[in-house]
Amino acid sequence: IVERSTIKHHKIHITNGTRTLVDQRDRSYRRCLNETVE
């Protein structure tokens, strides 16, 4: 889910009702989070 109206550079991942802001520019963190979520 991408919140364009708020921050273009961030993605909001919803897991178990918890929203986590993820900086798309940080590939390392995103990769780690993606492995956890998926």
N, CA, C, O and CB atoms as a CASP TS submission, in Angstrom:
PFRMAT TS
TARGET T0000
AUTHOR 0000-0000-0000
METHOD Language model
MODEL 1
PARENT N/A
ATOM      1  N   ILE     1       0.853  -1.198   0.000  1.00  0.00           N
ATOM      2  CA  ILE     1       0.000   0.000   0.000  1.00  0.00           C
ATOM      3  C   ILE     1       0.890   1.250   0.000  1.00  0.00           C
ATOM      4  O   ILE     1       1.744   1.406   0.873  1.00  0.00           O
ATOM      5  CB  ILE     1      -0.966   0.005   1.243  1.00  0.00           C
ATOM      6  N   VAL     2       0.692   2.117  -0.958  1.00  0.00           N
ATOM      7  CA  VAL     2       1.512   3.318  -1.042  1.00  0.00           C
ATOM      8  C   VAL     2       0.675   4.543  -0.737  1.00  0.00           C
ATOM      9  O   VAL     2      -0.323   4.814  -1.404  1.00  0.00           O
ATOM     10  CB  VAL     2       2.156   3.442  -2.425  1.00  0.00           C
ATOM     11  N   GLU     3       1.098   5.283   0.287  1.00  0.00           N
ATOM     12  CA  GLU     3       0.378   6.501   0.647  1.00  0.00           C
ATOM     13  C   GLU     3       0.968   7.669  -0.120  1.00  0.00           C
ATOM     14  O   GLU     3       1.897   8.324   0.353  1.00  0.00           O
ATOM     15  CB  GLU     3       0.440   6.758   2.176  1.00  0.00           C
ATOM     16  N   ARG     4       0.429   7.932  -1.305  1.00  0.00           N
ATOM     17  CA  ARG     4       0.974   9.005  -2.126  1.00  0.00           C
ATOM     18  C   ARG     4       0.662  10.381  -1.521  1.00  0.00           C
ATOM     19  O   ARG     4       1.447  11.319  -1.659  1.00  0.00           O
ATOM     20  CB  ARG     4       0.415   8.914  -3.551  1.00  0.00           C
ATOM     21  N   SER     5      -0.467  10.486  -0.866  1.00  0.00           N
ATOM     22  CA  SER     5      -0.894  11.779  -0.335  1.00  0.00           C
ATOM     23  C   SER     5      -0.027  12.209   0.851  1.00  0.00           C
ATOM     24  O   SER     5       0.027  13.390   1.194  1.00  0.00           O
ATOM     25  CB  SER     5      -2.366  11.717   0.087  1.00  0.00           C
ATOM     26  N   THR     6       0.646  11.245   1.469  1.00  0.00           N
ATOM     27  CA  THR     6       1.479  11.592   2.621  1.00  0.00           C
ATOM     28  C   THR     6       2.939  11.730   2.220  1.00  0.00           C
ATOM     29  O   THR     6       3.462  12.840   2.125  1.00  0.00           O
ATOM     30  CB  THR     6       1.336  10.541   3.720  1.00  0.00           C
ATOM     31  N   ILE     7       3.586  10.612   1.989  1.00  0.00           N
ATOM     32  CA  ILE     7       5.014  10.656   1.663  1.00  0.00           C
ATOM     33  C   ILE     7       5.285   9.750   0.459  1.00  0.00           C
ATOM     34  O   ILE     7       5.038   8.545   0.513  1.00  0.00           O
ATOM     35  CB  ILE     7       5.882  10.220   2.891  1.00  0.00           C
ATOM     36  N   LYS     8       5.785  10.330  -0.610  1.00  0.00           N
ATOM     37  CA  LYS     8       6.027   9.560  -1.828  1.00  0.00           C
ATOM     38  C   LYS     8       7.157   8.554  -1.635  1.00  0.00           C
ATOM     39  O   LYS     8       7.173   7.499  -2.269  1.00  0.00           O
ATOM     40  CB  LYS     8       6.354  10.496  -2.989  1.00  0.00           C
ATOM     41  N   HIS     9       8.090   8.885  -0.765  1.00  0.00           N
ATOM     42  CA  HIS     9       9.289   8.068  -0.622  1.00  0.00           C
ATOM     43  C   HIS     9       9.088   6.909   0.351  1.00  0.00           C
ATOM     44  O   HIS     9       9.998   6.109   0.565  1.00  0.00           O
ATOM     45  CB  HIS     9      10.446   8.927  -0.162  1.00  0.00           C
ATOM     46  N   HIS    10       7.903   6.821   0.935  1.00  0.00           N
ATOM     47  CA  HIS    10       7.689   5.787   1.930  1.00  0.00           C
ATOM     48  C   HIS    10       6.555   4.860   1.539  1.00  0.00           C
ATOM     49  O   HIS    10       5.615   5.248   0.845  1.00  0.00           O
ATOM     50  CB  HIS    10       7.408   6.406   3.276  1.00  0.00           C
ATOM     51  N   LYS    11       6.667   3.642   1.996  1.00  0.00           N
ATOM     52  CA  LYS    11       5.623   2.654   1.795  1.00  0.00           C
ATOM     53  C   LYS    11       5.069   2.259   3.159  1.00  0.00           C
ATOM     54  O   LYS    11       5.802   2.220   4.147  1.00  0.00           O
ATOM     55  CB  LYS    11       6.162   1.412   1.022  1.00  0.00           C
ATOM     56  N   ILE    12       3.794   1.972   3.207  1.00  0.00           N
ATOM     57  CA  ILE    12       3.221   1.532   4.481  1.00  0.00           C
ATOM     58  C   ILE    12       2.839   0.059   4.368  1.00  0.00           C
ATOM     59  O   ILE    12       1.956  -0.311   3.593  1.00  0.00           O
ATOM     60  CB  ILE    12       1.979   2.400   4.871  1.00  0.00           C
ATOM     61  N   HIS    13       3.512  -0.764   5.146  1.00  0.00           N
ATOM     62  CA  HIS    13       3.211  -2.184   5.159  1.00  0.00           C
ATOM     63  C   HIS    13       2.300  -2.480   6.343  1.00  0.00           C
ATOM     64  O   HIS    13       2.594  -2.091   7.473  1.00  0.00           O
ATOM     65  CB  HIS    13       4.508  -3.031   5.228  1.00  0.00           C
ATOM     66  N   ILE    14       1.196  -3.168   6.081  1.00  0.00           N
ATOM     67  CA  ILE    14       0.277  -3.496   7.172  1.00  0.00           C
ATOM     68  C   ILE    14       0.404  -4.978   7.518  1.00  0.00           C
ATOM     69  O   ILE    14       0.115  -5.845   6.693  1.00  0.00           O
ATOM     70  CB  ILE    14      -1.189  -3.147   6.786  1.00  0.00           C
ATOM     71  N   THR    15       0.834  -5.252   8.726  1.00  0.00           N
ATOM     72  CA  THR    15       0.988  -6.633   9.170  1.00  0.00           C
ATOM     73  C   THR    15       0.320  -6.800  10.523  1.00  0.00           C
ATOM     74  O   THR    15       0.686  -6.138  11.495  1.00  0.00           O
ATOM     75  CB  THR    15       2.482  -7.032   9.244  1.00  0.00           C
ATOM     76  N   ASN    16      -0.649  -7.678  10.578  1.00  0.00           N
ATOM     77  CA  ASN    16      -1.370  -7.931  11.834  1.00  0.00           C
ATOM     78  C   ASN    16      -1.951  -6.644  12.410  1.00  0.00           C
ATOM     79  O   ASN    16      -1.977  -6.451  13.626  1.00  0.00           O
ATOM     80  CB  ASN    16      -0.439  -8.588  12.863  1.00  0.00           C
ATOM     81  N   GLY    17      -2.416  -5.766  11.522  1.00  0.00           N
ATOM     82  CA  GLY    17      -3.041  -4.530  11.977  1.00  0.00           C
ATOM     83  C   GLY    17      -2.037  -3.457  12.372  1.00  0.00           C
ATOM     84  O   GLY    17      -2.419  -2.384  12.838  1.00  0.00           O
ATOM     85  N   THR    18      -0.746  -3.749  12.186  1.00  0.00           N
ATOM     86  CA  THR    18       0.279  -2.767  12.542  1.00  0.00           C
ATOM     87  C   THR    18       0.858  -2.141  11.284  1.00  0.00           C
ATOM     88  O   THR    18       1.317  -2.842  10.382  1.00  0.00           O
ATOM     89  CB  THR    18       1.397  -3.421  13.382  1.00  0.00           C
ATOM     90  N   ARG    19       0.832  -0.805  11.231  1.00  0.00           N
ATOM     91  CA  ARG    19       1.352  -0.113  10.066  1.00  0.00           C
ATOM     92  C   ARG    19       2.826   0.247  10.264  1.00  0.00           C
ATOM     93  O   ARG    19       3.202   0.869  11.258  1.00  0.00           O
ATOM     94  CB  ARG    19       0.525   1.146   9.783  1.00  0.00           C
ATOM     95  N   THR    20       3.639  -0.152   9.309  1.00  0.00           N
ATOM     96  CA  THR    20       5.063   0.123   9.408  1.00  0.00           C
ATOM     97  C   THR    20       5.504   0.969   8.232  1.00  0.00           C
ATOM     98  O   THR    20       5.324   0.587   7.076  1.00  0.00           O
ATOM     99  CB  THR    20       5.872  -1.181   9.468  1.00  0.00           C
ATOM    100  N   LEU    21       6.084   2.124   8.534  1.00  0.00           N
ATOM    101  CA  LEU    21       6.592   2.981   7.471  1.00  0.00           C
ATOM    102  C   LEU    21       7.948   2.488   7.016  1.00  0.00           C
ATOM    103  O   LEU    21       8.857   2.305   7.826  1.00  0.00           O
ATOM    104  CB  LEU    21       6.679   4.441   7.937  1.00  0.00           C
ATOM    105  N   VAL    22       8.083   2.273   5.718  1.00  0.00           N
ATOM    106  CA  VAL    22       9.336   1.759   5.188  1.00  0.00           C
ATOM    107  C   VAL    22       9.869   2.709   4.128  1.00  0.00           C
ATOM    108  O   VAL    22       9.170   3.051   3.174  1.00  0.00           O
ATOM    109  CB  VAL    22       9.149   0.343   4.605  1.00  0.00           C
ATOM    110  N   ASP    23      11.103   3.126   4.303  1.00  0.00           N
ATOM    111  CA  ASP    23      11.726   4.006   3.336  1.00  0.00           C
ATOM    112  C   ASP    23      12.138   3.194   2.118  1.00  0.00           C
ATOM    113  O   ASP    23      12.992   2.313   2.218  1.00  0.00           O
ATOM    114  CB  ASP    23      12.939   4.736   3.952  1.00  0.00           C
ATOM    115  N   GLN    24      11.543   3.482   0.982  1.00  0.00           N
ATOM    116  CA  GLN    24      11.820   2.723  -0.231  1.00  0.00           C
ATOM    117  C   GLN    24      13.283   2.857  -0.647  1.00  0.00           C
ATOM    118  O   GLN    24      13.813   2.001  -1.355  1.00  0.00           O
ATOM    119  CB  GLN    24      10.908   3.187  -1.364  1.00  0.00           C
ATOM    120  N   ARG    25      13.931   3.931  -0.207  1.00  0.00           N
ATOM    121  CA  ARG    25      15.323   4.148  -0.583  1.00  0.00           C
ATOM    122  C   ARG    25      16.252   3.232   0.179  1.00  0.00           C
ATOM    123  O   ARG    25      17.391   3.014  -0.232  1.00  0.00           O
ATOM    124  CB  ARG    25      15.715   5.589  -0.349  1.00  0.00           C
ATOM    125  N   ASP    26      15.772   2.693   1.292  1.00  0.00           N
ATOM    126  CA  ASP    26      16.609   1.785   2.076  1.00  0.00           C
ATOM    127  C   ASP    26      16.307   0.357   1.644  1.00  0.00           C
ATOM    128  O   ASP    26      15.437  -0.299   2.216  1.00  0.00           O
ATOM    129  CB  ASP    26      16.368   1.968   3.612  1.00  0.00           C
ATOM    130  N   ARG    27      17.015  -0.114   0.647  1.00  0.00           N
ATOM    131  CA  ARG    27      16.729  -1.438   0.085  1.00  0.00           C
ATOM    132  C   ARG    27      17.037  -2.545   1.071  1.00  0.00           C
ATOM    133  O   ARG    27      16.346  -3.562   1.113  1.00  0.00           O
ATOM    134  CB  ARG    27      17.523  -1.656  -1.188  1.00  0.00           C
ATOM    135  N   SER    28      18.073  -2.345   1.860  1.00  0.00           N
ATOM    136  CA  SER    28      18.479  -3.379   2.812  1.00  0.00           C
ATOM    137  C   SER    28      17.376  -3.629   3.833  1.00  0.00           C
ATOM    138  O   SER    28      17.015  -4.773   4.111  1.00  0.00           O
ATOM    139  CB  SER    28      19.783  -2.978   3.525  1.00  0.00           C
ATOM    140  N   TYR    29      16.842  -2.530   4.391  1.00  0.00           N
ATOM    141  CA  TYR    29      15.783  -2.666   5.392  1.00  0.00           C
ATOM    142  C   TYR    29      14.534  -3.225   4.751  1.00  0.00           C
ATOM    143  O   TYR    29      13.838  -4.053   5.338  1.00  0.00           O
ATOM    144  CB  TYR    29      15.479  -1.316   6.062  1.00  0.00           C
ATOM    145  N   ARG    30      14.247  -2.759   3.516  1.00  0.00           N
ATOM    146  CA  ARG    30      13.055  -3.218   2.827  1.00  0.00           C
ATOM    147  C   ARG    30      13.152  -4.707   2.560  1.00  0.00           C
ATOM    148  O   ARG    30      12.174  -5.438   2.713  1.00  0.00           O
ATOM    149  CB  ARG    30      12.851  -2.449   1.520  1.00  0.00           C
ATOM    150  N   ARG    31      14.336  -5.157   2.159  1.00  0.00           N
ATOM    151  CA  ARG    31      14.518  -6.567   1.859  1.00  0.00           C
ATOM    152  C   ARG    31      14.299  -7.398   3.107  1.00  0.00           C
ATOM    153  O   ARG    31      13.663  -8.452   3.061  1.00  0.00           O
ATOM    154  CB  ARG    31      15.911  -6.823   1.284  1.00  0.00           C
ATOM    155  N   CYS    32      14.829  -6.917   4.227  1.00  0.00           N
ATOM    156  CA  CYS    32      14.688  -7.633   5.491  1.00  0.00           C
ATOM    157  C   CYS    32      13.223  -7.699   5.892  1.00  0.00           C
ATOM    158  O   CYS    32      12.741  -8.742   6.334  1.00  0.00           O
ATOM    159  CB  CYS    32      15.519  -6.957   6.598  1.00  0.00           C
ATOM    160  N   LEU    33      12.513  -6.582   5.738  1.00  0.00           N
ATOM    161  CA  LEU    33      11.107  -6.539   6.112  1.00  0.00           C
ATOM    162  C   LEU    33      10.280  -7.431   5.190  1.00  0.00           C
ATOM    163  O   LEU    33       9.373  -8.131   5.640  1.00  0.00           O
ATOM    164  CB  LEU    33      10.584  -5.097   6.071  1.00  0.00           C
ATOM    165  N   ASN    34      10.598  -7.402   3.902  1.00  0.00           N
ATOM    166  CA  ASN    34       9.865  -8.217   2.942  1.00  0.00           C
ATOM    167  C   ASN    34      10.019  -9.698   3.253  1.00  0.00           C
ATOM    168  O   ASN    34       9.069 -10.469   3.112  1.00  0.00           O
ATOM    169  CB  ASN    34      10.343  -7.926   1.523  1.00  0.00           C
ATOM    170  N   GLU    35      11.207 -10.095   3.674  1.00  0.00           N
ATOM    171  CA  GLU    35      11.432 -11.491   4.025  1.00  0.00           C
ATOM    172  C   GLU    35      10.614 -11.877   5.240  1.00  0.00           C
ATOM    173  O   GLU    35      10.170 -13.017   5.371  1.00  0.00           O
ATOM    174  CB  GLU    35      12.912 -11.748   4.284  1.00  0.00           C
ATOM    175  N   THR    36      10.420 -10.906   6.133  1.00  0.00           N
ATOM    176  CA  THR    36       9.652 -11.188   7.343  1.00  0.00           C
ATOM    177  C   THR    36       8.161 -11.249   7.038  1.00  0.00           C
ATOM    178  O   THR    36       7.449 -12.114   7.550  1.00  0.00           O
ATOM    179  CB  THR    36       9.929 -10.126   8.413  1.00  0.00           C
ATOM    180  N   VAL    37       7.693 -10.324   6.199  1.00  0.00           N
ATOM    181  CA  VAL    37       6.262 -10.233   5.911  1.00  0.00           C
ATOM    182  C   VAL    37       5.809 -11.353   4.989  1.00  0.00           C
ATOM    183  O   VAL    37       4.815 -12.028   5.255  1.00  0.00           O
ATOM    184  CB  VAL    37       5.933  -8.882   5.287  1.00  0.00           C
ATOM    185  N   GLU    38       6.548 -11.543   3.904  1.00  0.00           N
ATOM    186  CA  GLU    38       6.109 -12.531   2.915  1.00  0.00           C
ATOM    187  C   GLU    38       6.460 -13.913   3.408  1.00  0.00           C
ATOM    188  O   GLU    38       6.179 -14.900   2.728  1.00  0.00           O
ATOM    189  CB  GLU    38       6.749 -12.268   1.532  1.00  0.00           C
TER
END
